[in-house]
Amino acid sequence: MSSREADRKPRVKPGGTVATRRGIGASAGRIGTLAGTTFLQLLRMKTFYFLLIFSILVVVASTFNVLHHTGEQHLKLLKDVALGAMSLFTSLFAIVATALLIPSDLEDRTLQTILAKPVPRYDYILGKLCGVILVVAVSVVVMDLIFGAVLYAREEMMVAAELAGATESGGFAEEDLAVLEERLRSQGLNWNLQNAVAAIFLKSCVICAVTMLVSTIASTSLFTIIVGFVIFFIGHLQSVARDYWMHALDAGLWKRLFSGLVALIFPDFQIFNVVDGVVAGEVIPLGAMTRMAGLTILYVMVYSMVAYLVFADREL
Amino acid sequence: MSPADNPGIFRKNGMSYRLRRNLKRAAAGLVLLVFGIGRMSWEGSMEEEWKRLQLRAGGLDLGVREQLGQMSYLAALGGFRSLVASFLSVKAFNEWENVDWVKLESTYGLMTRLQPRVAGYWEEGAWHLAYNASAFYLLNEEMSPGVRRHLGGRYIRKGEEFLREGIRNNPEEYLLRQRLAEIYRNKFGDHCRAADEFAIAARLEGAPEYCRRFAAYEMADCEGREWEAYAALAGLYGEGVRHRKPTLLAKLGELEEKLSIPEAKRVLPEKGP
């Protein structure tokens, strides 16, 4: 037997259990394989159909024609609808897709088959999580491309129409036309919008991680989905609970204790809600985005660790 | 037999299955709490930074909740403020069509509370109040002249106040200053204040050059500031052809006559016979 074949053959411990190949490389390989199969599993569930709804919504929004709206307002409305839909769809998708994974593996006994092999449970959880995050990432990229294309087309149409209208009406000097065009372009396609899209993706990563944690406790997808939505809503109010806990010193002990628990356990999704500011024209510096990404990585790591601790000794 | 049937007998490292499971669950809870405490100050500082970067508008109070309704309020809390504001702007259009000024004013108040940094909402709301609503009352022949003047004047002041509030929220936005100056010029006939507002607008970033000209035009009509206006107009004239618009030339000529500037010192070339 060659040394290569010996490497492939599982080592059997004296008690009859199969030893797991150790090391970061081996673990990364298993996680990668699991992520790939999870990606395919979600593809086969035809989850990408929601992108069609998104495309229709964005195209319809681009044709909204409110009479007194200026070009700037048309573009703002389009951005609002597209980014709002992107945020909503991505969050819903992150909850539902993650909630389906473990119960589905339990139901068709795939989970037992996987864990009967030398696959540690933390590799399983991380593999599943990476797979669903990969699907979310692909969805966000596709939605971003659709949104960018429609916004660019609309922007060009608006600029051409407004400049033609202004030139026809007369009385507009070159400088006035330049100001008009600059104001319109400021509401059009720009790199700062990508920060809003990135924030949407980061939020959905946290949603995936927290839903994965819930699904390690839950026995059905329905329960996980419901709890996932509850956490989604509480997460948007978490900062209110945190303020109450830290500043309402005259409040009763139980109220403060409850708000403190909410603030400590639930993620703060308001940190990721920068879309409104970006649509209004505020610029997000790179440093702020880096901090947001750092917080996301921390959230994903901690929730994955907690999910593993809960899942490690769960009877299947 | 599974661990659940008799958890005590599945021992590992001297610990029963049940004890091990409970210890891991306790560790999970502890990790969540420690992480919660650790991230609290980080998230607090990020929230402060977001406010400094104007990415986060102020909180939504009970008044907003009552006006918005439950679903829109939830949507606004869930990070869809901008979307709710956009849909309210469509609703405002219907209120304008129905000449329901009270509702329109309330809708724009709501839109600007949701997105105080969108200058367009302040500009448009003020235009509806100071121009459309005021004209609706001033030209309404079914009302007595006194009531028309009273209601028309009230809406002009509302428009002015609305713009002032918008400027407090967007001090760097030249367009709001420009619109305020236009209200002083067109609705109040107050050329002195219009000149001041145009001059402030002209100093703000992105302001078009015509703001400087408009400031000088208004100053020319402001009693007691003719010399200042003459200096400003002459300065603009001297900057080149791009400022030599018919209005500028006319105002300059008027001031040279009014201030009795000697022929030799006049900026404008002498007219031929």
Interface residues (C-beta under 8 A of the other chain):
Chain A: F64 V66 L67 H68 H69 T70 E72 Q73 K76 L77 K79 D80 V81 L83 G84 S87 L88 A173 E175 D176 V179 E182 F233 H236 L237 S239 R242 A263 L264 I265 D268 F269 Q270 I271 F272 N273 V274 V275 D276 G277 V278 V279 A280 G281 E282 V283 I284 P285 A288 R291 M292 L295 L298 V302 M305 V306 L309 V310 A312 D313 E315
Chain B: S2 P3 A4 Y17 R20 R21 K24 R25 A27 A28 V31 L32 L33 F35 G36 I37 R39 M40 W42 E43 G44 M46 E47 E49 W50 L53 Q54 L55 R56 A57 L74 L77 G78 G79 F80 R81 S82 L83 A85 S86 S89 V90 F93 W96 Q115 R117 V118 G120 E124 G206 P208 E209 Y210 R242
